[in-house]
């Protein structure tokens, strides 16, 4: 009966999560959708992929929509036979973003049930974790993959703990494999990597416990072996995705560097340190886990517009020279945020109540949890500091495999967002239940005197430090950046410090109130003045109010818009109805500001349906996907560009050269240029474009990649191709001769299959305005596969004999087919092992009363 009652409470808890998620995202009930900047960019960049899928019922793993062409593995590609997708789809039934919120809540709920085996604490912990402010900021920005991955942290950890701590080998194996597969499916390797840093501390903890004979070596060996198989199978079920991305990453900005320069060395793998560490959390900034607007909150925090108005008024009334105004513009990046990062959408606020309970948790929690959680939390905070703590960052960049593949170290705080709520509920559970039979012999019973002493000490320390910051904040914190102090005049500094301090005061006072109330609840419950259930309810409500109100600053009803804009953000016409729907929404206003540019792009695409690219110099060529939505673009928006293309951008587009840049545009088949202003865009044909492909008979051999890239701005690419010395042997026995009448034309185009017709009297080298990628592309001449090479640093080229020929290029990556087989085999092994495990557990169970064994 007790078990049946618990099942009812568990089901009720899941219903609570559904209600919380829907209430928070309530505009979805009216048909509105969340407007996310990164998803808008995705819709533009993935348009060719999505159209191909819809029109052909199959997938293309290459798209020409952005950056001259790139694999679609990180653009939303789907992998046939990917059965784990069906499971994920079931979990994501609620409308976005309620689906992600439900996943965050319910995943941690499972973890809570495993750790404390009590649905009340699991429910409370789920709200601690699921309402962490960072998740809402990320969802508002459109970082869906990141939150999707993080949502599977807790249930995956639950599976691991089932094996290591609960000794539920079969159930733990099933849960671990299952959620490992879903974790990888969510497809944010950076988040998964960070999570496994934390799991490393758990493994180390269990290893040390075996050494200290707290657990048997037999159990440790069996558990580690089971988890190794589970992780392997979970990864194996995603083999297509992993193998494709592993192959792809080598050719991107996260892979080996190609060029030599003062800042980078040829062959060095990963990103340069400056790019990696640009978004590093400040040491002092870490306190915004406890006080959200310690450093002003976000760069565009609520109230920042009024502050900018006040600043402009102050400058008008007090500035004495243009130089002073220039210094102000140079120094003032944000009126609100004054932290170490270049900018931020908001703080990684964990909650005053959660932080307070987490600190208590490190005193009250079981030893088997608190030491590894503490160590993992400290290290991830150190890593989040990035460039502000180079001792640790340098070690990880130089010696820890794959760490240098990821940027924005501040995002590693997602590990803390998981571990602090966990240690909080463990500590809270032991505070109320330390005398229960669940205690093991290795743990000391927590006496009432000890609990009271720790509660008073921790409460006094937390409240005391916060009060000191509140009273002496201006002198202790400063509320300004170093560059502001250097360049801003006193009248502006005084205004900024006062305004930022007032915002901080509000949140600091709230933190004091929330902590004091929570401490009072715990103290009264310790004195038997409050029941455990009432205390948990009161703590839950205080924390819920705290986190909910802060989260609404960053993800609120204003983020939800009419589905017209969410589904079709690249509007080409304005109307009174659209203007009315936009209202005062600044994001939507910016979309309508681009209507004329979008109309120009649409007109180009409608009038000229051949295959070519457009260079859009109005919206920011390499930070927009409006162009890609309508036609293939020279630019785009993506964090994982191909390395060679990124090198080209840095060499020829970071500073536009009136002679060299046009040569590169010709090379990339930029048939149209979009110039002017957003209000008056102009479509300018480029008659000098090289076209889809061309014949050359002159070759310029160079020794280094630097020479290869630098030569592009000097040669006439219509007549000469730049070839690396490493490809010289390709021309052995192949003599090229000029033929002014030679023709090569593109006759059929699909993003993953192109066909050309050629006619020449002499052998030629055909150079294609298609990006070179060493894996997956096959070249055929008259249906016979032939080798091809790289030309002009980043294009494909092939030797074509004299005569009339058909040249085909097809993208058929082997990793997709191979990965599919491995995925299915992994799934089959998982099902067999799970079935066998369940069978043996059933056979070994004790018979119930009245049963015959």
C-alpha positions in Angstrom: 0.0 0.0 0.0 2.9 2.3 0.8 4.5 1.7 -2.6 1.2 2.3 -4.4 0.8 5.5 -2.4 4.2 6.6 -3.5 3.4 5.9 -7.1 0.4 8.2 -6.8 2.6 11.0 -5.4 5.2 10.4 -8.1 2.5 10.8 -10.8 1.2 13.9 -9.0 4.7 15.3 -9.0 5.0 14.8 -12.7 1.7 16.6 -13.2 3.0 19.5 -11.1 5.9 19.8 -13.4 3.6 19.9 -16.4 1.6 22.6 -14.7 4.7 24.6 -13.7 6.1 24.4 -17.3 2.8 25.4 -18.9 2.0 28.2 -16.5 5.5 29.7 -16.9 5.2 29.5 -20.7 1.5 30.3 -20.7 1.4 32.3 -24.0 1.7 29.0 -25.8 -1.9 28.3 -24.8 -2.9 31.2 -27.0 -0.9 29.8 -30.0 2.1 32.1 -29.5 5.6 30.8 -29.9 8.9 31.6 -28.3 11.0 34.0 -30.3 14.7 33.0 -30.1 17.5 34.8 -32.0 19.6 31.7 -32.6 16.6 29.8 -33.9 15.8 32.6 -36.3 19.4 32.3 -37.5 18.9 28.5 -37.7 15.8 28.8 -39.8 17.7 30.9 -42.4 20.8 28.7 -42.4 19.0 25.4 -42.6 16.4 26.5 -45.2 18.0 24.5 -48.0 18.3 21.4 -45.8 14.7 21.6 -44.6 13.4 22.2 -48.1 15.4 19.2 -49.4 14.0 17.0 -46.7 10.4 18.1 -47.3 10.7 17.8 -51.1 12.6 14.5 -51.3 11.7 12.6 -48.2 15.4 12.0 -47.4 18.4 13.8 -46.0 21.2 15.9 -47.4 24.3 16.0 -45.4 25.7 18.9 -47.3 24.2 22.3 -47.8 25.4 25.3 -49.9 23.3 27.8 -47.9 26.2 29.2 -45.8 29.9 29.9 -46.1 30.1 28.5 -49.7 28.9 25.1 -48.5 29.4 22.9 -45.4 28.2 19.6 -43.9 24.8 19.7 -42.2 25.9 17.7 -39.2 25.7 20.7 -36.9 22.7 22.3 -38.8 20.0 20.0 -37.7 20.7 16.9 -39.9 18.6 13.8 -39.1 20.1 10.3 -39.3 17.9 7.6 -40.7 17.6 4.6 -38.4 18.1 6.9 -35.4 15.6 5.1 -33.2 16.6 7.0 -30.0 14.9 10.1 -31.6 11.5 8.5 -31.2 12.1 8.2 -27.4 13.2 11.8 -27.2 10.2 12.9 -29.2 8.0 11.3 -26.6 9.6 13.3 -23.8 9.3 16.5 -25.8 5.5 16.4 -26.4 4.8 19.7 -24.7 5.0 22.9 -26.8 8.4 24.7 -26.7 9.8 25.9 -24.2 7.5 24.0 -21.8 8.9 20.8 -23.1 12.5 21.7 -22.0 11.2 22.9 -18.6 9.3 19.7 -18.0 12.4 17.7 -19.0 14.6 19.7 -16.5 12.1 19.2 -13.7 11.4 15.5 -14.3 15.0 14.5 -14.9 16.1 15.9 -11.6 13.1 14.4 -9.9 14.4 10.9 -10.9 17.8 11.8 -9.5 16.2 12.9 -6.2 14.3 9.7 -6.0 17.5 7.7 -6.5 19.6 9.7 -4.0 17.2 10.3 -1.1 14.4 7.9 -2.0 11.8 10.4 -1.0 9.4 12.1 -3.5 9.0 15.2 -1.4 12.7 16.1 -1.5 13.0 15.0 -5.1 10.1 17.4 -6.0 11.7 20.2 -4.1 15.1 19.6 -5.7 13.5 19.5 -9.1 12.2 23.1 -8.7 15.7 24.1 -7.4 17.3 22.8 -10.5 14.6 23.3 -13.1 14.2 27.0 -12.2 17.9 27.9 -12.4 18.1 31.2 -14.1 20.8 30.3 -16.6 18.5 27.9 -18.3 15.9 30.5 -19.0 18.4 33.0 -20.3 19.7 30.3 -22.7 16.2 29.4 -23.9 15.4 33.0 -24.5 18.5 33.2 -26.7 17.7 30.0 -28.6 20.4 27.7 -27.1 17.9 24.8 -27.3 20.6 22.1 -27.8 22.4 23.2 -24.8 19.4 23.0 -22.5 18.2 19.8 -24.1 21.6 18.2 -23.2 21.7 19.7 -19.7 18.2 18.3 -19.0 19.6 14.8 -19.4 22.4 15.4 -16.9 20.3 14.5 -13.8 18.8 11.2 -15.1 22.1 10.1 -16.4 23.7 10.8 -13.0 20.8 8.9 -11.4 21.7 5.8 -13.5 25.3 6.0 -12.5 24.4 6.3 -8.8 22.0 3.4 -9.1 25.0 1.3 -10.0 27.7 2.8 -7.7 25.7 3.7 -4.6 22.5 1.7 -4.7 24.0 -1.4 -6.2 21.0 -1.8 -8.5 23.1 -3.2 -11.3 20.5 -4.1 -13.9 18.2 -1.1 -13.3 21.3 1.2 -13.2 22.6 -0.3 -16.4 19.3 0.3 -18.2 18.9 3.9 -16.9 22.5 4.8 -17.6 22.5 3.4 -21.2 19.2 4.9 -21.9 20.0 8.4 -20.8 23.5 8.3 -22.1 22.0 7.7 -25.5 19.6 10.6 -25.1 22.4 12.8 -23.8 24.5 12.3 -26.9 21.4 12.6 -29.1 20.7 16.1 -27.7 23.9 17.0 -29.5 25.8 19.5 -27.5 29.2 17.9 -27.0 30.5 20.8 -24.9 27.9 20.3 -22.2 28.4 16.5 -22.2 32.1 17.0 -21.9 31.7 19.3 -18.9 29.3 16.9 -17.2 31.8 14.1 -17.5 34.4 16.2 -15.7 32.0 16.0 -12.7 31.5 12.2 -13.3 35.2 11.9 -13.1 35.2 13.1 -9.5 32.4 10.6 -8.7 34.6 7.8 -10.2 37.6 9.0 -8.2 35.4 9.1 -5.0 34.3 5.5 -5.5 37.9 4.4 -6.2 39.1 6.1 -3.0 36.2 4.5 -1.0 37.4 1.1 -2.3 40.9 1.9 -1.2 39.6 2.9 2.2 37.5 -0.3 2.3 34.3 1.6 2.6 33.1 -0.5 -0.4 34.4 -3.8 -1.7 36.8 -3.9 -4.7 34.4 -6.5 -6.2 31.5 -4.0 -6.1 33.7 -1.2 -7.5 35.0 -3.5 -10.3 31.5 -4.8 -11.3 30.0 -1.3 -11.1 32.7 0.3 -13.2 32.5 -2.4 -15.8 28.7 -2.1 -16.0 28.9 1.6 -16.4 31.7 1.3 -19.1 29.4 -1.0 -21.1 26.5 1.3 -20.6 28.4 4.4 -21.7 29.7 2.5 -24.7 26.3 1.4 -25.8 24.7 4.8 -25.2 27.4 6.3 -27.4 27.2 3.5 -29.9 23.5 4.2 -30.4 24.5 7.6 -31.7 27.3 6.3 -33.9 26.1 8.2 -37.0 26.0 11.5 -35.2 29.3 11.0 -33.4 31.3 9.6 -36.3 30.1 12.3 -38.7 30.8 15.1 -36.2 34.2 13.6 -35.3 35.1 13.6 -39.0 33.7 17.1 -39.5 35.3 18.7 -36.4 38.8 18.0 -37.8 38.2 20.3 -40.7 36.7 23.2 -38.6 37.9 26.0 -36.5 37.9 23.5 -33.6 40.3 21.2 -35.5 44.0 21.6 -36.5 45.2 25.0 -37.6 46.5 25.2 -41.1 48.3 28.5 -41.3 51.4 29.7 -39.5 51.3 33.1 -37.9 52.5 34.9 -34.7 49.4 33.8 -32.9 49.0 30.3 -34.2 51.1 27.4 -35.4 50.5 25.0 -38.2 49.1 21.7 -37.0 48.1 22.9 -33.6 44.7 21.5 -32.7 41.8 23.4 -31.2 40.9 27.1 -30.9 43.3 29.8 -29.9 43.3 30.8 -26.3 41.9 34.3 -26.9 38.8 32.9 -28.7 38.4 30.1 -26.2 38.5 32.3 -23.1 36.7 35.4 -24.4 33.6 34.7 -22.2 35.3 34.0 -18.9 33.5 34.5 -15.6 35.0 37.0 -13.2 36.0 35.7 -9.8 33.9 38.3 -8.0 31.1 37.7 -10.6 30.7 34.2 -9.3 28.8 35.7 -6.4 25.9 36.4 -8.8 25.0 32.7 -8.2 23.7 34.2 -4.9 22.8 37.8 -5.8 21.6 38.0 -9.4 22.4 41.6 -10.1 25.6 41.8 -8.2 27.2 43.1 -11.4 24.2 44.6 -13.0 22.6 41.5 -14.4 22.6 41.5 -18.2 24.0 43.9 -20.7 20.5 44.9 -21.7 18.9 44.5 -18.3 15.5 45.9 -17.6 15.9 49.6 -16.9 19.0 50.0 -19.1 17.1 52.1 -21.7 16.2 54.6 -19.0 19.8 54.6 -17.8 21.0 55.3 -21.3 18.6 58.2 -21.6 19.9 59.6 -18.3 23.5 59.2 -19.5 22.8 60.9 -22.8 21.2 63.8 -20.9 24.2 64.0 -18.5 26.7 64.0 -21.5 24.7 66.8 -23.3 24.8 68.9 -20.2 28.3 68.3 -19.0 30.6 67.2 -21.8 33.2 69.8 -22.7 34.8 68.3 -25.9 34.3 65.8 -28.6 37.3 63.8 -27.3 35.4 63.4 -24.0 32.3 62.1 -25.8 34.5 59.7 -27.8 36.1 58.3 -24.6 32.6 57.8 -23.1 31.5 55.8 -26.2 34.7 53.8 -26.1 34.5 52.9 -22.4 30.8 52.4 -21.8 29.8 49.0 -23.1 26.6 48.6 -21.0 24.9 50.9 -18.5 24.0 47.9 -16.3 26.5 45.1 -16.6 30.0 45.8 -15.4 31.5 42.3 -15.2 34.5 40.7 -16.9 32.7 39.2 -19.9 32.4 41.2 -23.2 28.7 41.1 -22.6 26.0 38.8 -21.2 22.3 38.2 -21.4 22.1 37.7 -17.7 23.6 36.0 -14.6 23.9 32.3 -13.8 21.7 32.8 -10.8 21.3 29.7 -8.7 19.0 31.1 -6.1 19.7 32.6 -2.6 17.8 29.7 -1.0 19.5 27.0 -3.0 23.0 28.4 -2.4 22.3 28.7 1.3 21.0 25.1 1.5 23.9 23.9 -0.6 26.4 25.4 1.9 24.5 23.6 4.7 24.5 20.5 2.6 28.2 20.3 2.6 28.0 20.0 6.4 25.1 17.6 6.6 25.3 15.4 3.5 26.6 11.8 3.4 30.3 11.6 2.9 29.8 9.5 -0.2 28.3 12.5 -1.9 29.6 15.7 -0.4 33.4 15.3 -1.1 33.1 14.6 -4.8 30.4 17.2 -5.3 32.5 19.8 -3.5 35.6 19.0 -5.5 33.7 19.0 -8.8 32.0 22.3 -8.0 35.2 24.0 -7.0 37.0 22.9 -10.2 34.2 23.9 -12.5 34.0 27.3 -10.9 37.8 27.7 -11.4 37.4 26.6 -15.0 34.6 29.1 -15.5 37.0 31.9 -14.5 38.9 31.1 -17.7 41.3 33.9 -18.5 40.9 35.1 -14.9 42.5 32.0 -13.5 45.1 31.0 -16.1 46.9 28.5 -13.9 44.0 26.1 -14.2 42.9 27.1 -17.7 46.4 26.6 -19.1 46.7 23.2 -17.6 43.4 22.0 -19.1 44.1 23.6 -22.5 47.5 22.1 -22.8 47.1 18.7 -21.2 43.4 17.7 -21.0 42.2 16.1 -24.2 39.6 18.0 -26.2 39.2 20.8 -23.7 40.6 23.3 -26.3 37.8 22.4 -28.7 35.3 24.5 -26.7 34.8 28.2 -26.1 33.0 30.3 -23.5 34.2 28.6 -20.3 31.6 30.4 -18.3 29.1 27.9 -19.5 30.7 25.2 -17.4 28.7 26.6 -14.5 25.9 24.3 -15.7 27.7 21.6 -13.6 27.3 23.8 -10.5 23.6 24.4 -11.5 23.2 20.6 -11.2 25.4 19.8 -8.2 24.3 22.6 -5.8 20.6 21.6 -5.9 21.6 18.0 -5.4 23.8 18.7 -2.3 21.1 21.0 -1.1 18.4 18.3 -1.0 20.8 15.7 0.4 21.7 18.1 3.2 18.1 19.0 3.8 17.0 15.4 3.9 19.7 14.6 6.5 18.7 17.7 8.5 15.3 16.2 8.9 15.9 12.5 8.8 19.5 11.8 10.0 18.2 9.4 12.7 16.4 7.1 10.2 17.4 3.5 9.5 18.6 4.6 6.1 21.8 5.8 7.7 24.8 3.5 7.2 27.4 2.6 9.7 30.0 4.8 8.1 27.9 7.9 8.8 27.5 9.7 12.1 24.1 10.5 13.3 23.5 14.3 13.2 22.6 15.5 16.7 20.1 18.3 17.3 22.9 20.3 18.9 25.2 19.9 15.9 22.4 20.8 13.5 21.6 23.9 15.5 25.2 25.0 15.7 25.9 24.6 12.0 22.6 26.3 11.1 23.4 29.3 13.3 27.1 29.5 12.1 26.2 29.2 8.4 23.2 31.6 8.6 25.3 34.1 10.4 28.1 33.9 8.0 25.9 34.1 4.9 23.8 36.9 6.3 26.8 38.7 7.7 28.8 38.7 4.5 25.7 39.8 2.5 25.1 42.6 5.0 28.7 43.8 4.7 28.4 43.9 0.9 25.2 45.8 1.2 26.5 48.4 3.6 30.0 48.8 2.2 29.4 47.7 -1.4 30.5 50.8 -3.1 34.0 50.6 -1.6 34.3 46.8 -1.7 32.8 46.1 -5.1 33.3 49.4 -7.0 30.4 48.9 -9.5 32.6 49.9 -12.5 35.0 48.4 -14.9 38.7 49.4 -15.1 38.2 50.9 -18.6 35.2 53.0 -17.2 37.4 54.2 -14.4 40.0 55.3 -16.9 37.9 57.0 -19.5 34.6 58.2 -17.9 34.4 61.6 -16.4 33.5 61.9 -12.7 29.9 63.1 -13.2 29.2 59.9 -15.3 31.1 57.6 -12.9 29.1 58.9 -10.0 25.8 58.3 -11.8 26.7 54.8 -12.9 28.0 53.7 -9.5 24.9 55.0 -7.8 22.5 53.4 -10.3 24.2 50.1 -10.3 24.4 50.1 -6.5 20.7 50.7 -6.1 19.9 47.7 -8.3 22.4 45.6 -6.3 20.8 46.8 -3.0 17.4 45.5 -4.1 18.7 42.0 -4.9 21.0 41.9 -1.8 18.0 42.8 0.5 16.0 40.0 -1.1 18.8 37.5 -0.6 19.0 38.5 3.1 15.2 38.1 3.4 15.0 34.7 1.6 17.9 33.3 3.6 16.6 34.6 6.9 13.2 33.1 6.2 14.7 29.8 5.2 16.9 29.7 8.3 14.0 30.6 10.5 11.9 27.7 9.0 14.8 25.3 9.7 15.3 26.5 13.2 11.6 26.3 14.1 11.4 22.8 12.6 14.4 21.9 14.7 12.6 23.1 17.8 9.5 21.1 16.8 7.5 24.3 16.1 7.0 23.3 12.5 6.4 19.9 11.0 8.8 18.6 8.4 6.1 18.7 5.6 5.2 22.3 6.4 8.8 23.3 6.5 9.5 21.8 3.1 6.4 23.5 1.6 7.5 26.9 3.0 11.1 26.5 1.8 9.8 25.4 -1.6 7.5 28.4 -1.9 10.2 30.9 -0.9 12.6 29.4 -3.4 9.9 29.2 -6.1 9.1 32.9 -5.7 12.7 33.9 -5.7 13.7 32.0 -8.8 10.4 32.6 -10.7 10.6 36.4 -10.3 14.2 36.6 -11.3 13.7 34.3 -14.3 10.8 36.4 -15.5 13.3 39.3 -16.1 14.9 37.2 -18.9 12.2 34.9 -20.2 8.7 36.3 -20.0 5.6 36.8 -22.0 7.3 39.5 -24.2 9.5 36.7 -25.5 6.5 35.0 -27.1 5.2 36.3 -30.4 2.7 35.6 -33.0 3.6 32.3 -34.8 3.8 34.2 -38.0 7.1 35.7 -36.9 8.4 32.6 -35.2 7.8 30.4 -38.2 8.5 33.0 -40.9 10.9 35.5 -39.5 12.2 36.7 -42.8 9.3 38.9 -43.8 9.3 40.5 -47.3 6.3 42.7 -47.0 4.9 45.1 -44.3 1.3 45.7 -43.5 -0.7 47.5 -40.8 -1.6 44.1 -39.4 2.1 43.0 -39.1 3.0 46.4 -37.6 0.2 46.0 -35.1 1.4 42.5 -34.2 5.0 43.8 -33.7 3.9 46.4 -31.3 6.8 47.5 -29.0 8.7 44.2 -29.3 12.3 45.3 -30.1 13.3 41.9 -31.6 10.4 42.0 -34.0 11.0 45.6 -34.9 14.5 44.6 -36.0 12.9 41.9 -38.2 10.7 44.4 -39.9 13.6 46.7 -40.4 15.1 44.1 -42.7 12.0 43.7 -44.9 13.4 45.7 -47.8 16.6 43.6 -47.7 14.6 40.4 -47.6 12.5 41.6 -50.5 15.6 42.3 -52.5 17.0 38.9 -51.8 13.7 37.2 -52.7 13.5 39.2 -56.0 17.0 38.0 -56.9 16.2 34.4 -56.1 12.9 34.5 -58.1 14.4 36.1 -61.2 17.5 34.0 -61.4 16.9 30.4 -60.3 20.4 29.1 -61.4 23.0 28.1 -58.8 25.1 31.0 -57.5 25.9 32.9 -54.3 25.0 36.3 -52.9 27.3 38.6 -51.0 25.2 40.6 -48.6 27.2 43.6 -47.2 24.3 45.2 -45.4 23.3 43.0 -42.5 26.7 41.8 -41.5 27.9 39.1 -43.9 29.2 36.7 -41.4 26.5 37.1 -38.7 23.2 36.8 -40.6 21.2 34.1 -42.4 18.6 36.2 -44.1 20.6 35.7 -47.3 20.8 31.9 -46.8 17.0 31.7 -46.4 16.5 32.9 -50.0 19.7 31.8 -51.7 23.2 30.4 -51.2 25.3 32.9 -49.3 29.0 33.9 -49.1 28.4 34.5 -45.4 26.2 32.9 -42.7 26.0 32.4 -38.9 27.5 29.4 -37.3 29.9 28.7 -34.5 31.6 25.7 -36.2 32.8 27.0 -39.6 35.2 25.0 -41.8 38.7 26.1 -41.0 39.8 27.0 -44.5 36.7 29.2 -45.0 37.4 30.9 -41.7 41.0 31.6 -42.8 39.7 33.1 -46.0 37.3 35.4 -44.0 40.1 36.6 -41.8 42.5 37.2 -44.7 40.1 39.0 -47.1 37.0 40.1 -45.3 38.0 41.3 -41.9 39.2 44.4 -43.8 37.7 44.8 -47.2 40.3 45.5 -50.0 38.9 47.1 -53.1 41.3 45.0 -55.3 41.7 41.7 -53.5 38.2 41.2 -52.0 36.4 41.3 -55.4 38.8 38.6 -56.6 37.7 36.4 -53.7 34.0 37.1 -54.4 34.6 36.1 -58.1 36.2 32.9 -56.9 33.2 32.1 -54.7 30.7 32.7 -57.5 29.2 35.8 -55.9 26.9 36.5 -58.8 25.1 39.3 -57.0 26.1 41.8 -54.4 23.6 43.4 -52.0 24.8 46.9 -51.1 23.4 50.1 -49.7 21.3 50.4 -46.5 18.5 48.4 -44.9 16.1 51.0 -46.0 17.4 51.2 -49.6 19.2 48.0 -50.5 20.6 47.6 -54.0 21.1 44.3 -55.9 24.2 44.7 -58.0 25.1 42.0 -60.5 28.7 40.9 -60.6 29.6 40.2 -64.2 33.2 39.2 -63.1 32.1 36.2 -61.1 33.9 33.0 -62.2 30.7 31.1 -62.3 30.0 27.6 -61.0 33.1 26.1 -62.6 35.8 27.0 -65.0 38.8 25.6 -66.9 42.4 26.6 -66.2 45.6 25.5 -67.9 48.0 27.5 -65.8 49.1 26.2 -62.4 51.0 28.0 -59.6 52.6 25.6 -57.2 53.3 26.8 -53.7 55.0 25.3 -50.7 52.9 26.4 -47.7 49.3 27.0 -46.9 50.1 30.6 -46.2 51.5 31.1 -49.7 48.4 29.3 -51.1 46.0 31.6 -49.3 48.0 34.8 -50.0 48.2 34.1 -53.7 44.4 34.2 -54.1 44.4 38.0 -53.9 47.1 38.2 -56.5 46.3 35.8 -59.3 43.7 35.9 -62.1 41.8 32.8 -60.8 40.0 32.4 -64.1 43.3 31.5 -65.8 45.5 30.2 -63.0 44.9 27.8 -60.1 47.0 27.8 -57.0 48.0 24.2 -56.1 49.9 22.9 -53.1 53.2 21.2 -53.7 51.8 18.2 -51.9 49.4 17.7 -54.9 52.1 18.0 -57.6 52.1 14.2 -58.2 48.4 14.4 -59.2 49.6 15.9 -62.5 52.1 13.2 -63.3 51.3 12.1 -66.9 48.6 14.8 -67.2 49.5 17.6 -69.6 47.3 20.7 -69.6 46.9 22.9 -72.7 45.1 26.1 -73.2 41.8 26.0 -75.1 39.9 29.3 -75.3 36.8 27.5 -76.6 36.5 25.0 -73.7 33.2 25.0 -71.9 32.0 23.6 -68.6 28.5 24.2 -67.4 26.5 23.1 -64.4 23.4 21.2 -65.7 21.9 19.7 -62.5 22.1 21.0 -58.9 21.2 19.5 -55.6 23.1 20.4 -52.5 24.6 16.8 -52.3 24.8 16.1 -56.1 26.0 18.3 -58.9 26.4 17.5 -62.6 28.4 19.4 -65.2 28.8 19.0 -69.0 32.2 19.7 -70.4 33.6 20.3 -73.9 37.3 20.9 -74.7 39.8 20.2 -77.4 42.7 19.8 -74.9 43.0 18.4 -71.3 42.0 20.9 -68.7 41.9 21.4 -65.0 38.3 22.1 -63.9 38.1 24.2 -60.8 34.7 24.3 -59.1 33.4 27.0 -56.9 32.5 24.4 -54.3 34.2 24.1 -51.0 36.8 21.4 -50.6 36.0 18.8 -47.9 38.2 15.7 -47.9 35.5 13.3 -46.6 32.4 12.1 -48.4 32.6 13.8 -51.8 33.1 11.5 -54.8 34.0 12.7 -58.3 32.9 10.9 -61.4 33.7 11.5 -65.1 31.4 9.6 -67.4 30.2 7.5 -64.4 33.8 6.4 -63.6 35.1 7.6 -60.2 38.2 9.7 -60.4 40.5 11.3 -57.8 40.3 15.1 -57.3 42.4 17.7 -55.5 42.2 20.9 -53.6 42.8 24.1 -55.5 42.9 27.8 -54.6 43.2 26.9 -50.9 39.6 25.8 -50.4 38.0 24.7 -53.7 37.7 21.4 -55.5 39.4 20.6 -58.8 39.7 17.7 -61.2 41.6 16.8 -64.3 39.3 16.5 -67.3 40.5 14.9 -70.6 39.9 16.5 -74.0 36.4 15.8 -75.5 32.8 15.9 -74.3 32.3 14.6 -70.7 29.8 14.5 -67.9 31.3 15.3 -64.5 29.4 14.5 -61.4 30.0 15.3 -57.7 28.1 13.3 -55.1 28.3 13.6 -51.3 28.0 10.1 -49.8 29.8 10.0 -46.5 30.8 6.5 -45.5 30.4 7.4 -41.8 26.7 7.6 -42.2 26.2 4.1 -43.4 28.8 2.7 -41.1 27.4 4.6 -38.1 23.9 3.3 -38.8 25.0 -0.3 -38.6 26.9 0.4 -35.3 23.9 2.2 -33.9 21.5 -0.7 -34.6 24.0 -3.2 -33.3 24.4 -1.2 -30.1 20.7 -0.9 -29.6 20.3 -4.7 -30.2 23.0 -5.5 -27.6 21.3 -3.1 -25.1 17.9 -4.8 -25.5 19.4 -8.3 -25.2 21.5 -7.4 -22.1 18.5 -5.5 -20.5 16.2 -8.5 -21.2 18.7 -11.0 -19.7 19.2 -8.8 -16.7 15.5 -8.4 -15.9 15.1 -12.1 -16.3 17.8 -13.0 -13.8 16.6 -10.4 -11.3 13.1 -11.8 -11.6 14.3 -15.3 -11.0 16.3 -14.3 -7.9 13.7 -12.3 -6.2 12.2 -13.6 -3.0 8.7 -15.2 -3.4 5.8 -13.3 -1.9 3.6 -14.8 0.7 1.5 -17.6 -0.9 3.8 -17.9 -3.9 5.6 -21.1 -4.7 9.3 -20.6 -5.4 
